[in-house]
Amino acid sequence: MAKEMKPTDVRLKTTDELSTILLDLRKAQFNMRFQKATGQLEGVGDVRRVRRDIARVKTILAEKSSSATQS
């Protein structure tokens, strides 16, 4: 899988792009859950990376929405 996302790269994206990325990451997490349950998961570290990327995107989305309401 791809490397983890850098916060600086994520901050440069628009909220629509971040929403799309979040949806893709959640789909990947869902698929990994099934692979783990059936014993087919190869990269165990990918689960952790996807979880952290989801948290990173959600945090930056929250920052953008709070800054939009304050401005």
Secondary structure, DSSP 4 states (H G I P E B T S, - for coil): -PPPPPHHHHHTS-HHHHHHHHHHHHHHHHHHHHHHHHT----HHHHHHHHHHHHHHHHHHHHHHHHHHH-
